[in-house]
Amino acid sequence: MQKRSLEISCYVCGAGAFGVFFRWLQDQMAFDEAGLAERSVFNYLVPLAILAAALLFNRFIEQAKAEKLYIPTDYCQALRNEGRLFAMARWACGLVMALGGVLLIASCETDKDAKLMYILAGLAIASGLCYPLLLGSANDKYGKLRHPTLACAGTVLPVLLFALWLVLCYKQNALNSVVWSYLIEIATTIVALLAFFRAAGFAYGAVKTWPTLFTIMLGVMMCIMSLADERYMGMHIIMLGAALQLLMYEWVLIMNMQKKAPKPKEERLPEDGFERLR
């Protein structure tokens, strides 16, 4: 499944690259000097890019279903990622988000919503440091999650992070009449929140595997697209860290897919004695 993970991850990152390009062009060409939205083809291309990515990701899932593949619902089976390369990758993903939190604390002290941003930064640091530990706990040699309560608490942190980000975005744009200036950020925080929420289902033992994989792939794409918007550098890095974390979730889930065993054929006895004699 490593080849499938690489292939689908490339498609997801490619969709994010197209998304961030279209969003950047929209920011450059669809707004006038006063910051007001103008009629532009990119006001249609941006949502079409998101829709096309969603249809593509759904096609990957339907193809996996047609091949009778499934994602295990058990935490350790679904998220097992053994080896030094995976250890380096999960620590890198976590530290990127934690670094974003540190940079946000250093740069937002003069902001009118500084208190909310400090909490946001703290959640980002905690989420970043917990992420490698959460994925590492799936590599237990006995195949059992040893500290489920801590795992549940750790998976909730990024959900709280993006829930607060959503509140902050609404608060900052409460009087902003230019919807396109903040619409993508709101959509991204909602999708990322749902992606981490569904990923937390593995720790809570209440997971819907295919919707989880779809939301995670769409979350990666949206987080990359949102990097085109203007915000604090720390928030950019937090968003990048979220994209990397969701991308690793997606890679690991696809890598750990299994194929359903064929059902044994039932042998039917002949209906009468003459059939038995034959």
Residue pairs with C-beta under 8 A, 6 or more apart in sequence:
1 254
1 255
1 256
1 257
2 255
4 254
4 255
4 257
5 250
5 251
5 252
5 254
5 255
8 60
8 217
8 250
8 254
9 247
9 250
9 251
9 254
11 56
11 60
12 57
12 217
12 220
12 221
12 247
12 250
13 220
13 224
13 247
15 49
15 52
15 53
15 56
15 57
15 221
16 220
16 221
16 222
16 223
16 224
16 225
16 243
17 224
18 49
18 53
19 46
19 49
19 50
19 53
19 221
19 222
19 224
19 225
20 224
20 225
20 226
20 227
20 228
21 228
22 42
22 45
22 46
22 49
22 225
23 46
23 184
23 225
23 226
23 228
23 229
24 228
25 42
26 40
26 42
26 43
26 45
26 46
26 180
27 228
27 229
27 230
29 40
29 42
30 37
30 38
30 40
30 42
30 43
30 180
31 37
31 38
31 178
31 180
31 181
32 38
35 178
35 181
36 178
37 43
37 178
37 179
37 180
37 181
43 180
46 184
49 225
50 187
50 221
50 222
50 225
53 218
53 221
54 214
54 218
57 214
57 217
57 218
57 221
58 214
60 217
61 210
61 213
61 214
64 257
65 210
67 259
68 259
68 260
69 257
69 258
69 259
69 260
70 209
70 257
70 258
70 259
70 260
71 78
71 209
71 210
71 212
71 213
71 253
71 256
71 257
71 258
72 78
72 209
72 256
72 258
73 202
73 205
73 207
73 209
74 143
74 202
75 138
75 145
75 148
75 151
75 202
75 203
75 205
76 138
76 139
76 140
76 143
76 144
76 145
77 143
77 256
78 138
78 202
78 207
78 209
78 252
78 253
78 256
79 135
79 138
79 202
79 249
79 252
79 253
79 256
80 138
80 139
80 252
80 256
81 90
81 135
81 138
81 139
81 248
81 252
81 255
82 139
86 135
86 252
87 132
87 136
89 248
90 131
90 132
90 135
90 136
90 248
91 132
92 244
93 128
93 131
93 132
93 241
93 244
93 245
93 247
93 248
94 127
94 128
94 129
94 130
94 131
94 132
94 241
94 245
95 128
96 128
96 237
96 240
96 241
96 244
97 124
97 125
97 127
97 128
97 131
97 237
97 238
97 241
97 242
97 244
97 245
98 124
98 125
98 127
98 128
98 129
98 241
99 128
99 237
99 241
100 121
100 124
100 128
100 234
100 235
100 236
100 237
100 238
100 239
100 240
100 241
101 120
101 121
101 122
101 123
101 124
101 125
101 128
101 234
101 238
102 121
102 125
102 234
103 232
103 233
103 234
103 237
104 117
104 120
104 121
104 124
104 232
104 234
104 235
104 238
105 117
105 118
105 121
105 234
106 234
107 232
107 233
107 234
108 114
108 117
108 118
108 121
108 232
108 234
111 117
113 168
113 171
113 172
116 164
116 167
116 168
116 171
117 168
117 232
119 164
120 161
120 164
120 165
120 168
120 235
120 238
121 234
123 157
123 158
123 160
123 161
123 164
124 161
124 238
124 241
126 157
127 157
127 158
127 161
128 241
130 154
130 157
131 154
131 158
131 245
133 154
134 151
134 154
134 155
134 203
135 248
135 252
137 145
137 146
137 147
137 151
138 145
140 146
145 151
145 203
148 203
151 203
152 200
152 203
152 204
154 203
155 196
155 199
155 200
155 202
155 203
155 204
156 200
158 192
158 196
158 242
158 245
159 193
159 196
159 197
159 200
161 238
162 189
162 190
162 192
162 193
162 196
162 242
163 193
165 189
166 186
166 189
166 190
166 193
169 182
169 185
169 186
169 189
170 186
172 182
173 181
173 182
176 182
184 222
184 225
184 226
184 229
185 226
185 229
185 231
187 222
188 222
188 223
188 225
188 226
188 239
191 215
191 218
191 219
191 222
192 219
192 222
192 223
192 242
192 246
194 215
194 219
195 212
195 215
195 216
195 218
195 219
195 246
195 249
196 219
196 242
196 246
198 207
198 208
198 211
198 212
198 215
198 216
199 212
199 216
199 246
199 249
201 207
201 208
201 212
202 212
209 253
212 253
213 250
213 253
213 254
216 246
216 249
216 250
216 253
217 250
219 242
219 243
219 246
220 243
220 246
220 247
220 250
223 239
223 240
223 242
223 243
223 246
224 243
226 239
227 236
227 239
227 240
269 276
270 276
270 278
